[in-house]
Amino acid sequence: MEKEAKKEAFRKYLDSSGVLDALTKVLVALYEQSDKPSSAVEFVQQKLGGPSLSEYEKLQAEMSDLQIRYNELLALHQETCNQLEELKNTHTVVSSKEKIEGELPTDNL
């Protein structure tokens, strides 16, 4: 009985959110096509506003390229941060050394 209640609650959710109407319209449009498309799934995806399979593959390739570029830039950023930290440390050491040398008494012969 609980299983049936869950199914009914889910059906009501789909109905109230407009999913059933959207799917019904798409399936009716597919049914009314005189020349049936070779891929019913792509037809449904297009009608619901999703990318076609070729568009999806293109977006996947673009995302992969962008991930590679991101990783390259992240590594470059980290390297630059390390170089900056080294410069700061070098500057601190030199400044400390100059300060210490300035405080030492000088011998007048």
N, C-alpha and C positions, 0 to 999 in steps of 0.2 A: 504493500500500500504506500509506503514512504517513497518508493521509487516512482510510482505514478504521480505523486504530489510534486516531486522534484521535476518531472517531465512537464507537468502542467505549469509550474512556476516558470520554467525556462521558456516554454511556448509563449506565455504571457509577456515575458521580458522581450522576446524577439518581436512580438506583435507591437508592444507599446513603443519600442525603440525604432520601429519602421523597417526593420530588417525583412520581415515577411513581405511587406508591400514591394520593397525594392527587388527582392528575389523573384517575386511573382511577375513584376513588370519585365524583368530581364528574360525570364523563361518564356513569357508570352511573346516577346520580341523574337526570340530564337525560334519558337514554334512557327511564327508567321513568316520567317525567312523562306522565300521560294528556293533560293540556292543556299543550302545549309553550309555553314563555314566548315572548313576542314578540322578546326579545333574548337569544339564547343566551350572548352575551358577558357581559351583566349577570348572568345566572344563575350563570355560572361564577365571576365576580368575587364575588358575594354568598356563594356556597358556600365560596370560599377565604378569606373574611373581609375582602375589600376593600370600599370604599365603592361605592354605586351611582353611576350617572352624575350624578344630581341632587345627591347628597351631595358628589361630587367637585367639581362646579361651585360648590356652596355654599362648600366649603372653599377653593377657588381665589379666590372673591370675598372671603372673610374674610381670606385671606392678603394679598390686594392692599390691602385696607383697613388691615390691620395694618402693611404696609410703608410706606404713606403716613403713618400715625401715627408710626411709628418715625422716618421722615425728618424729620417736623415736630419731634419731640422732640430729635432729634440737632442740628438747626439751632438750636433754642432753647438747648440745652446749650452749643453753641459760642458763641452770642451772650452767654450768661451768663458763660462763661469769659473772653471778651474784655472784658466789663464789669469783671469782677473784676480782671483784669490791669491795666486802666486805673486802677482805684481803687488798686491796690498801687503803681503807678508814681506817681500823684499824691501818695500818702501819703509815698513815698520822697523825692520832690522837696521837699515841704513840710518834712519832717523834716530834710533836708540843709540847706535854707535857714535853718531855725531854729537849727540847730547852728552854721552859719557866722556868723550874726548874733550869736549868743551869744559867739563867740570874738573878735569885733572889739572893739577898745578904744573906749570911749565918751569923747567930749570933754567935759570939765567946763569950762564957761565961767564 
